[in-house]
Amino acid sequence: MKKIHCFAYIVLLVFLTVNAMAERKILLDGLIAKVNEHFITIGDVMLRVQPLQRQLMVKYKGEELRRETRKIFEKSLDNLIENKLIIDAYKAQKGQIPEWVVDNRINEILHNIFKDDRTAMMRALADDNLTYEKWKTSIRNQIITSSMRQANVTDRIKISAVDVQNYYDLHLADYTKPSMVRLQMIVIKVSAEDDEESGMKKATILRARLKLGEDFYKVAKENSEDDKASRGGDWGWLSPEDLRPELAKAIKDLKEGDISDVIKTDESIYIAKIFALKPGSVESFSDAREDIEKKLRNKQGQRIHKEWILSLKKNAQVEIMDIDPFAGN
């Protein structure tokens, strides 16, 4: 098997500019790979890239856009190469898809997508410059690749109950929900120019008022100096692990409704109230089992698929052209 590397050619400015139609046609017709007796053009690859192009253009710009588009181009090319290898392997083992299977699939598409309007289907094919026979061949190839993947990958995946249990035991932290606390806090800022003693005095007085029964929401709204003041000092649900160590330590043993001591840090002074608590929990093995089996099947399937494709490549001629089809654009 022959491999020629280098994918630095995917500048793709030509594909991001709708106007350059003449140059684009020439480049799209360029040969990018050969698999046994099959030829793959840049246009073949871009037919798979283009549906995702608009999404990329919304999310990325400039060099980042080119980099992400290159990744999709390379992945699409790999998929096309794999498909050619699979089709050839199917033919080598004298496989044959019955014509009625292909016809049934076409009828499904006709019904589900075109509402049984054959004229609309043929018009859509014409818009994509596809003849009916060429499209039917592509449907047949899709069925072949799907059945081959089923036989050579999916049917070979074996996940035992022991595998699932071992994964659960080793990844128990992933199925553990930490305890959560909903806090209300009054924050008094302390800077180098402030009198720290006066800040502590203010906090002590506010805490005494709260302990005597004043409404925390009202006191926080009138006195807190952070952006949560307008919400009565409501910080929402938090994991104690996400708090500063001084705060986490100060509220560790408090119960719902309790008010903390005055808590001093380098920048601020806090008074915290435990508005509500949610104890931590561990998802049971029975509840986690389906998710774990899915993860293990996906992981094993990827490994088996990779090994299968590598074995097909060993008996094939795969050549990827070392060219820059977008040079000068």
C-alpha positions in Angstrom: 0.0 0.0 0.0 1.3 3.4 -1.0 0.6 6.5 1.1 1.6 10.0 0.2 1.0 12.4 3.1 0.7 16.2 3.5 -2.6 17.9 3.7 -1.3 21.5 3.7 -3.2 22.1 0.5 -6.6 22.7 2.1 -6.6 26.5 2.1 -10.3 26.4 1.0 -10.7 30.0 0.3 -12.2 29.0 -3.0 -14.9 27.1 -1.2 -15.7 30.0 1.0 -16.2 32.4 -1.9 -19.2 31.7 -4.0 -18.2 33.9 -6.9 -15.1 32.1 -8.2 -17.1 29.5 -10.1 -14.7 28.9 -13.0 -11.6 28.3 -10.8 -13.7 26.3 -8.4 -14.9 23.8 -11.1 -11.3 23.2 -12.3 -10.1 22.5 -8.7 -13.1 20.3 -7.8 -12.4 18.1 -10.8 -8.8 17.4 -9.6 -7.8 13.9 -8.5 -7.1 13.7 -4.8 -6.8 9.9 -4.2 -6.8 6.5 -5.9 -8.1 3.3 -4.2 -7.3 0.2 -6.3 -9.2 1.1 -9.5 -11.3 3.8 -8.0 -10.6 7.5 -8.4 -11.6 10.2 -5.8 -11.7 13.8 -6.8 -11.7 16.9 -4.7 -15.3 17.4 -5.7 -16.2 14.0 -4.4 -14.8 15.0 -1.0 -16.4 18.5 -1.0 -19.9 17.0 -1.6 -19.5 15.7 1.9 -17.8 18.8 3.3 -20.2 21.4 2.0 -23.3 20.5 4.1 -21.2 21.4 7.2 -19.6 24.5 5.7 -22.2 27.0 6.7 -22.0 25.8 10.3 -18.2 26.2 10.3 -18.5 29.7 8.8 -20.8 30.8 11.6 -18.6 29.4 14.3 -15.1 30.1 13.0 -13.2 32.8 11.1 -9.8 33.2 9.3 -7.1 30.6 10.0 -9.3 28.8 12.6 -12.0 28.3 9.9 -9.4 26.9 7.5 -8.0 24.6 10.1 -11.5 23.2 11.1 -12.5 22.8 7.4 -9.2 21.0 6.8 -10.1 18.5 9.5 -13.5 17.8 8.0 -12.0 17.5 4.5 -9.4 14.9 5.8 -12.1 13.0 7.7 -14.4 13.0 4.6 -11.6 11.8 2.4 -10.8 9.0 4.9 -14.4 7.9 4.8 -14.5 7.8 1.0 -11.4 5.7 0.9 -12.9 3.3 3.5 -16.0 3.0 1.5 -14.1 2.1 -1.6 -12.1 -0.5 0.3 -15.3 -2.0 1.8 -17.0 -2.2 -1.6 -14.0 -4.0 -3.1 -13.9 -6.4 -0.2 -17.5 -7.2 -0.7 -17.0 -7.9 -4.4 -14.0 -10.0 -3.6 -16.1 -12.3 -1.4 -18.6 -12.6 -4.2 -21.3 -10.7 -2.3 -24.4 -9.6 -4.1 -27.3 -7.4 -2.8 -30.7 -8.6 -4.2 -32.3 -6.0 -6.4 -35.5 -5.9 -4.3 -33.4 -4.8 -1.3 -32.2 -1.7 -3.2 -35.7 -1.1 -4.6 -37.2 -1.2 -1.1 -34.7 1.3 0.2 -35.4 3.7 -2.8 -39.2 3.3 -2.1 -38.6 4.2 1.6 -36.7 7.4 0.5 -39.5 8.2 -2.1 -42.1 7.8 0.6 -40.4 9.5 3.6 -38.6 12.4 1.8 -40.6 13.0 -1.4 -44.1 11.9 -0.1 -44.3 9.4 -3.0 -43.8 12.1 -5.6 -41.5 10.4 -8.1 -41.4 13.5 -10.3 -40.1 15.6 -7.3 -37.4 12.9 -6.6 -36.2 12.9 -10.2 -36.1 16.7 -10.2 -34.0 16.7 -7.1 -31.6 14.2 -8.7 -31.3 16.4 -11.8 -30.6 19.4 -9.6 -27.7 17.4 -8.1 -26.5 16.4 -11.6 -27.2 12.8 -10.8 -28.8 10.2 -13.1 -31.2 7.8 -11.6 -28.9 4.8 -12.2 -25.9 6.5 -10.7 -28.0 7.4 -7.6 -29.3 3.8 -7.4 -25.7 2.6 -7.5 -24.9 4.9 -4.6 -27.9 3.5 -2.6 -26.6 0.0 -3.3 -23.2 0.9 -2.1 -24.6 2.4 1.1 -26.4 -0.9 1.8 -23.2 -2.9 1.1 -21.1 -0.7 3.4 -23.7 -0.9 6.1 -24.0 -4.7 5.9 -20.3 -5.1 5.9 -19.8 -2.9 8.9 -22.5 -4.9 10.7 -20.8 -8.2 9.9 -17.2 -7.1 10.5 -17.6 -4.6 13.4 -21.0 -4.5 15.1 -21.5 -8.3 15.3 -18.0 -8.7 16.7 -18.5 -6.4 19.7 -18.7 -8.4 22.9 -19.3 -6.7 26.2 -19.6 -8.9 29.3 -21.4 -8.1 32.5 -18.0 -8.3 34.2 -16.6 -5.6 31.8 -19.5 -3.3 32.8 -19.1 -3.9 36.5 -15.3 -3.3 36.4 -15.9 -0.1 34.5 -18.4 1.1 37.1 -16.1 0.3 40.0 -13.1 2.0 38.4 -15.1 5.1 37.4 -17.4 5.5 40.4 -16.5 9.2 40.7 -18.2 9.7 37.3 -21.4 8.5 38.7 -21.2 10.4 42.0 -23.1 13.6 42.4 -21.5 15.9 45.0 -23.4 17.6 47.7 -24.8 21.0 46.8 -25.5 24.1 48.8 -27.6 27.1 48.0 -26.1 30.2 49.6 -27.1 33.7 50.4 -24.1 35.9 51.2 -23.4 39.4 52.2 -20.0 40.6 50.9 -18.1 43.6 52.2 -15.2 44.6 50.0 -11.8 45.3 51.6 -9.1 47.1 49.7 -5.7 48.4 50.7 -7.1 51.8 51.4 -10.0 50.6 53.5 -10.0 50.3 57.2 -10.2 46.6 57.7 -11.3 47.1 61.3 -14.3 49.1 60.2 -15.2 46.4 57.7 -15.1 43.8 60.4 -17.2 46.0 62.7 -19.8 46.5 60.0 -20.0 42.8 59.3 -20.3 42.0 63.0 -23.2 44.4 63.4 -25.0 43.0 60.3 -24.5 39.4 61.6 -26.0 40.4 65.0 -29.0 41.9 63.2 -29.5 38.7 61.2 -29.2 36.5 64.3 -32.0 38.6 65.9 -34.2 37.7 63.0 -33.9 40.4 60.4 -34.6 39.2 56.9 -31.4 38.2 55.2 -32.7 39.1 51.7 -33.4 42.7 52.9 -30.1 43.1 54.8 -28.1 41.8 51.9 -29.9 43.9 49.3 -29.2 47.1 51.3 -25.6 46.3 52.5 -23.9 43.7 50.3 -21.2 45.1 48.0 -21.1 42.5 45.2 -23.2 41.9 42.1 -25.5 39.5 43.9 -26.9 42.3 46.2 -29.9 43.0 44.0 -30.9 39.4 44.4 -30.7 39.5 48.1 -27.3 37.9 48.1 -28.6 34.7 46.4 -25.6 32.9 44.9 -27.7 29.9 43.7 -26.6 26.3 43.9 -22.9 25.6 44.4 -20.7 22.7 45.2 -18.6 23.5 48.3 -15.6 22.4 46.3 -16.2 25.4 44.0 -15.9 27.9 46.9 -12.8 29.6 48.3 -11.3 27.4 51.0 -12.1 29.9 53.7 -15.8 29.8 52.7 -16.0 26.1 52.3 -14.5 25.5 55.7 -16.8 28.1 57.4 -20.0 26.5 56.1 -18.9 22.9 56.3 -20.9 22.0 59.4 -23.9 24.4 59.0 -27.5 23.2 58.5 -30.3 24.7 56.5 -31.2 28.2 57.9 -27.9 28.6 59.8 -25.9 31.8 59.5 -22.1 31.6 59.4 -19.6 33.5 61.5 -18.0 36.5 59.9 -15.6 35.1 57.3 -12.5 37.1 56.4 -10.5 36.7 53.2 -7.8 38.8 51.6 -10.2 40.9 49.5 -13.6 40.6 51.2 -15.5 39.9 54.4 -18.5 37.5 54.1 -21.6 36.4 56.0 -23.2 33.3 54.6 -26.6 31.7 55.2 -27.4 28.2 54.2 -30.6 28.6 52.2 -30.9 24.9 51.2 -28.8 21.7 51.0 -28.7 18.8 48.6 -26.8 15.7 49.9 -24.5 14.0 47.6 -25.6 10.8 45.9 -24.2 7.9 43.9 -26.0 6.6 40.8 -26.7 2.9 41.3 -25.0 0.3 39.0 -28.4 -0.7 37.6 -29.1 2.9 36.6 -25.6 3.4 35.1 -25.4 0.1 33.3 -27.0 1.1 30.0 -24.7 4.2 29.8 -21.7 2.1 30.5 -22.5 -0.6 28.0 -23.0 2.1 25.4 -19.6 3.6 26.1 -17.8 0.2 26.1 -19.5 -0.8 22.9 -18.5 2.5 21.2 -14.9 2.1 22.4 -14.6 -1.5 21.3 -16.4 -0.8 18.0 -13.9 2.0 17.2 -11.0 -0.4 17.9 -12.5 -3.2 15.8 -13.3 -0.9 12.9 -9.8 0.6 12.9 -8.3 -2.9 12.8 -10.6 -4.0 10.1 -9.9 -1.0 7.8 -6.1 -1.5 8.4 -6.4 -5.1 7.3 -8.3 -4.0 4.1 -5.6 -1.4 3.3 -2.9 -4.1 3.6 -4.4 -5.8 0.6 -5.1 -2.7 -1.4 -3.4 0.1 -3.3 -4.2 3.4 -1.7 -2.6 6.6 -3.0 -3.2 10.1 -1.7 -2.0 12.8 -4.0 0.6 15.3 -2.6 -0.8 18.3 -4.2 -2.2 21.8 -3.4 -5.4 22.2 -5.4 -5.9 25.7 -4.1 -2.5 27.2 -4.8 -2.8 30.7 -6.1 -6.4 31.2 -4.9 
